Amino acid sequence: MYSVGILGASGFTGVELLRLCAQHPELSVSYATGDSQAGSRAASVYPSLATHYPNLVFSEFDLASALRCDVVFLCLPHEAALEIAPQLVGKVRLVVDLSAAFRLQDTSLYPRWYGFEHTQPALVKQAVYGLPEMYRSALAGATFIATPGCYVTAASLAL
């Protein structure tokens, strides 16, 4: 069983990830952040999660709590993921970034496509692009995964 932390668990992406993790036999969500919902039970905010997470409480980000997890998912805005990822990569078994903060290898493209300056070029090089249909072997041993967006996934798989 892998201990999972979800940063940004109270947002749209995080809630969907909570739902998916609840169905996975090898994952146990032990830490979930949601700054706007900090202190609230996940089951109270999202009644559909009550059966699977009756006692899970959203909290504010705490590095020590995140570091106790085997796997940490970043369901955060790009800039927040960019700030937090360096604190986790290499310190937990796996970091999966669901933002766009580490999708592009060329950091000079971030202002144009995502509207922010990238400050972690070395970390970008460590991220494995999370499209198994194209990068399966690299993903097998990855410790940091940058998930692709929906449009690029659809276009890549169609080709």
Buried (B, 14 or more C-beta within 10 A) or exposed (E): EBBBBBBBBBBEBBBEBBBEBBEEEEBBBBBBBBBEBEEBBBBEBBEEBEEBBEEBBBBEBEEEBBBBBBBBBBBBBBBBBBBBBBBBBEEBEBBBBBBBBBBBEEBEEBEEEBEBEBEBEEBBEBBBBBBEEBBEEEBEEBBBBBBBEEEEBEEEEEE
